[in-house]
Amino acid sequence: MSRIKPYLYSLVSSQGLLKLQRAVAEWRRKQADKPHLVSVYLRINDPHSYLLLQVLPILAERYNIDFDFRTVLRLQEDMYPAPQLWEQHAFADSAFLANQHGLTFPKTPPTTTPALAKYATAQLLHAELQGDYLEQATEIFKHYWHDQEDALNTCIDPRIQRNMECYQHHLLANETRLHNNGHYLSAMLHYGEKPGGEWYWGLSRLAYLEQRLTALGAVKNVTTPSPSTELNTKPNAASNTGNNGESTPISDKIPIILYWSARSPYSYLGLVRAKALAARYDIPLIVKPVLPMVMRRMQVPRQKGLYIFKDTKREAEKYGIPFGFAADPLGAAVERCYALVDYASEQHCANLFLEIFTRSVWSEGIDAATDTGLKKIVEAAGLDWSHAKTLLNNNDWRHWAQENLLDMYDKGLWGVPSFHYRQLSVFGQDRLDRVECALREVYIAEQI
């Protein structure tokens, strides 16, 4: 079965299957004479929802689409291992994105009460069936996020406020629909019926939705700018390549620290991208491996893992990183990898070894739980397999892996990949743009 799995992973993430599923979904849409329908899941206390809401009018003006708004509120506990830290980072990330893209956002989190959030949610649920959801939501979200409690109260019908329990089934239906369709986040866009339904997270994945709508001929107004293109070309926006790929060395050599897991597909992308970023600024990259969540006896529900795998595939293609022909390294393969990190460090090739390991398991289908597979990885990194195989039963790495975990927690982080540079700590390979902005500021300061 282990030999078959890479082919199954490759099939699940293949362009051929994706095109077929999209074609089936489009055929069904036409047969049913339905419009291009984009489901939008918004949460009043989610800053990413507030940013997404601000670009939806432009999206509707450019594309021949209808919106199906679905208000949610409660987070799925098994999907968020550290919900408070998630919310803190979501606010900081959204403030960064708003500044980069010229969107409206507060300087500090709102102080509105949880009860008011529930009232606002009920009002939004009511508006879903009125036809003017976008207009109502724009006002409600604005007042909520800018701490305008009196103005927010004027948007909430007192009859709704007095009958909150009447909206609980409506809320549950929306949250169940989100879950059953394969997701857990808010600020989500969903397009296409099964098997061609796909998820697009907020501003970060909006371009993928636009690409699909454009391919379907759904552009109705070419004079209206593409929202994702506009977002990516705002002045001072952090690029993915940085200064056209030119070297911009920084003299103080303070490193980027990457908290990383051999089992995380996003960590694979994060390592490749962070390595290139560190090289552009001629500073060190220190990788601190931690055990995968499942090996730390935490939960990663299947639907979360499936979304991550598919999302990593399109992100990998975006950055030109091979991915998809995978041999999941969970368990013994991860342990064998970590057992060799100290040896690779002694040979001054730890980062290279970890990059080759993740490329091998996530794009070449190499089973690192076997000696045959791990030998290929070890030798590709320039290490001696005859020595390496004598180290595989060494468990000293378990101490430093857990120390790395505590160090990650101490930085206000909870998952991988996460990055720390100077005073900045960010979660997710998406937020390497924040790290790059911090690097640019240091570089510019050194030139003055």
N, C-alpha and C positions, 0 to 999 in steps of 0.2 A: 504493500500500500504506500510506503514512503517513496517509492520510485514513481508512483502515479501522481502523487500530490502536486509536484511542481507543474505538471501538465494541467491539472485541474485549476490551480491558481492562475496559470497563464491563460487558460480559457476564460475564466471569470473576469479577468482584467483586459482581455484582448479587444482590439479595435473592431475586429470582425463581429464579435458577439455584440458589442455596443451598438454598432451600426444596424445589425439585425433587430435588436430590441427596439431601437428608436424607430426603425421602419415599421415594425408591427404596431407600435404605439401611434404612429402617425396615420397608418391605415385605419386603425380603429377610430381615431378621432374624426377622420373624414367620413367614415361609414356612418357614424352617429351624428354627423353634421354639428359637431361641437366646436366652440372657439378654442383658440390657444389659451388654456387656463393655467395660471400660475397660482399655486397655493402659497400663502404667506403666513408664517407662524410668528406672532409677535408677543412679547412679554413686557409689561409696563415697566418692570424694574430691571430690565436688561438693557445696558447702554448700547450694545450692538443693534438691538431692535430700533432704538431711537435714531441711530445713524442710517440704517437701512430705510426707515420710513421716509427720510428726507430725500432719497433719490427715487422713490417709487413713482412720483408724478412724472419725472423725466422718462423713466422706463416706459410708462403707459403712453406717453406722447410719441415716443419713437416707434414702439412696436404695437402690432395689432393683437393685443392680449387683453384678457379679463383677469381680474384678481379674485381669488377666493380667500378671504381673510379668516384666519383662525387664531383667536386669542388664547394664550395659555398662561399659566402662572406658577404652578408647582413644579419644582425640579425633581427628576427621577433620582432617588437616593443612590441607586447602584451605578449610576452614570457619572456622579460627581464625587470623587473620593475626598475632596477638600472644598466644599462649596463656598465657604467664606473667602478663602484665598482666591478661588476662581473669580468671585465677584470683584474683589479688589483689583486683580489684574485686568479684568474686563473693563473696569472704569479707566484705568491708566492707559490701556491699549486704545480704547475708544477716544480718549482725549488726544492721544497722539494722532490717530487717524483723522479726527475732525480737524486738527490743526494743519495736517498735511494736505487735506483735500478741501479746505474752505467750508466745512460744515459747522453747524451750530452745536455747541456743547458747553456744559457748565464747567467752572474751574474746580468745584468741589461736589462730592456726592450729595444728593438731596437728603433732607432730614424728615421727609414725609413719613408718616406712620405706616406700618403694615396694614392697618385697617383701611387707610385711604387707598393703598394699592389695590386692596380687594374691591373697594367701591368703584375705583377707576376700571378695574378689570370687568366688573359686572356691566358697567356702562358700555364698554367696548364689545362685550358679548351681545348686548342688546343691539348695538349699531351694526353688527354683522348682517342682520336681516333687514336693514333699513335702506341700503343702497348708497349711503354717504359715509361709509366707514372711514375712508381715507381722510376726509375732511375732519371728521370728529376726532380720529386718532391723532392727527397732526396737532390739534389744539391740546388734547389731553396729555399726550407725551411731552409737549413743550412745557406746559404748566407743571407737570410732575418733575421733570428733570431740572427745571430752573427754580424749583422750590416756591412756586407761586400757588400756595395752598388755597387761598381765597378764590383765585381764578379757577383752579381745578375744581373746587366745590361747585362753582356755577355751572360746570359742564356735566355734573352728575345729577340726574333726575332724582329728587328725594323719594319718589315711589320705588325706584330701583334700590336705593339705599335701604329702604325699609323692608324690602323683600329679597334680601341677598340669597336666601336658601333656594329661591326659585331658579337661580342661575347655576347651581352646582352641577346638575346633570349636563347642561350645555358645556360647561368648562371641562367636565370629565370626558365628554364625547370628543372634544378637540384634542385633549391630551392623549387620549387613547388612540385617536387617529394618527397623531404624530408618532407615537410608539409603534403602532401596527404597520405604518408605512416605512419604518426602519430608521427612525432618528430619535434624538433626545435633546438637541439644542433648540433654543429659540433664535430669532433672527434668521430663520431658515426659509428658503424658497424651494418649492418642489414643482417640477414640471414633468408631465407625461404619465400616462397610465401604465400599469404593469403590462409587460415586463420592462418597459422603457422609461420608468419613472426614475428621475435623478434628483439629488439634493444639491443645493448651492447655499453656502453659508455666508450671509451678509455681504459686506463690501468685498471681502477677501476672495469670494468665488463668483461674484457677479459676472465677470467676464465670460465664464464658461456657459452660463445661461444665455448671454447675449450671442455667443458664437452659435449655440444651437438654434436660437430663434432666427438668426440671420440665415443659417443654412436652410431653414424651413421656408424662407421667403416671407417671414412675418414682419419685416420692416415696413412701416406704413408712412413714415415721415423721415426722409434721409437728411433733411435740414436740421432736425433735432439731434444734438450731439449724443453719441453713445455714452451713457453714464460711466461705464467702467473705463472707457478711453479717457474721458474727462478727469476721472479720479486719478488715473495713472500719469497724467501730464500736468497736474497742478504745479505751480512753482514750488521748488524746494522739496518736492516729494522724493522719498528715498527710492532709489532704483534697485533693481535686483542685481545689476552688474557693477554699479558703482564707478563713477568717473570714467565711463567708457572702457573699463577694464585696465586703466592705467594705474601704475603703482603710486601709492601716496603714503610713503613710510612715516611712521610716528616714532619719535626718538626715545620715549620713556619706556617702551617695551612692556607695559602692563598687559598681562595676558587676557584673552577671552577664556572664560571657563565654561565648558559644556558638560552638563549633567546628562547622561546618555545611557541607553539600554540596547543591548545587542538584539533584543527581540522587537524593538519598536521600529516600524517602517519609517515613521517621521524622524526618528533619531538617525537613521541611515541618510536621509536627505539633509538633515541638519548638520551632520558631520561633514558631508561633501561640501555643502555651501559655506559652513563656518571655516573650513580649511582654506577655501578660496578667498574668503573675506579677510582672514588673518594674514594670508600671503600678500594681498593687495596693500595692506597697511604695515607689513613687515613686523608683525607682533606675534608672540607665541599663542598657541591654542593648547589649552590643557583640557584633556578629556577625563571626566570622572565617572566611571561606570557604576551603575546601581543595578540591583536585581529587578527584573520585570515585575509588574504589579501582581500578576498571577502567582509568581514564585515568592511573592511577599504575602501570600494568602489574602489577596484583595480580589475584587470582582471586576471582570471585563466582560460584560454581556455580549453575546454573539453578534447582535445587530450593530453594536458599537465597533467591534472588530472588523465586521464586513464593510461598514462605511469607511473606516480608516484605511483599509486596504485599497478600496476603489479610489478614494480621494488621493492617496499617495501615488497611485498610478498616474492620474492626470497631472498632479504636481511634478512628478518625476519627468514626464514628457515635456512639461513646460520648461524645465531647467536642463533638459538633455541628459538626464541621469537614467541609466538602465534599471528597470524594475519589472517584476511580475512573474518571472519563472522562479518560484520561491519554494524553499524548504524551511518551513517554520522552525526556528532554532530553540523553541521553548523547551526547557528542561536540560538534558545532558549537554546539548550543543552549547548553550549559554555558559554552563558551568565549565566546560572544557575551554571555551574562549577566555573566560576570566582567569582560569588557572595559568594561562600563558601571558597575561598582561605584564606581570613583573619581569618576566624574561624578555619580552619585547621592549620594555622600558630600558632594561640594561643594555640592550643593543641599539637604543636610540631610534626605535621605529614603532613605538606603541600606537601612535595615531595611524600610521600606515597599516599596521596589522589589523586594527579595528575597522578601518575603512574597507580593506580587502575582505575581512570576515563578513561584514554586512553586505557588501556587493555580491559576494559568493552565495550567501544564503538567500538573499532577496532578489537576485536577478539571474543567477546561474544555476539554481536548483541544487547546490552542493549540500549534502547532508553532513554537517559538521559533527554530528553525534557518532560518526564512524571514523575509524583511523584513515581510511582511504580519502574521505572528504576533507578531514582536518589537515592531513598531510599536504594536500594541494594548496590550502590556504596558507599554512605555515611557510611552505617553500616559496610561494608567490610573494610573501613579505620579506624574503631573504633570510629566513631563520632556519636553524638546523633541526630537522624533524627528529633525528635520533636523540637529540638532547631534549627537545620539546616533549616527546612522548613520555619521558621519565618524570615530568612535572604534572601530569594530568590528574593525579590523585592528591595533589597538594591543595589543602583547603584554607591556606592563609588568606587568600583573596576574600573570603567571607567577612573578615574583620574590616578590611578597607572598603569593601562594597557598602557595608552598613554605616561606616564612618562617612562615606560620600553621601549617603542618604541623609544623615543628620546635618551634614554641611549644607545640603540642598535645602532642607527644611529651615535651617538657620538663615538662609537668604530669602525666606518668604516664598519658597517654591515648593511644589508638591509632586510634579510629574515630569516626564521627559518627552522630547528634549527641552531642556531649559538652559538659558545662557545668563552669565553674570559678567559684567564689565564695569570696573570702577564701582559706582554706586547703583548701577542699573541692573535689575534682575527681570528677565522676561521669560515667559513660557511659550513654547511652540516654535517650530521652524518658520512659521509665518512672520514672527516678530523679529527676525534678523534685521528687518528694516529699521527697527528702533536701535539695535546695536550699531548698525552702520551710521545712523545719524549721530550717535554719540561719538563714534570714531571720527567722523567728519569735523565735529566741533573741536575735538582735540587737535586734529591736523590743522585746521584753520587757525586755532589759537597759537600753535607753534610757528606759524608763518608770519604772525604779526610782530 
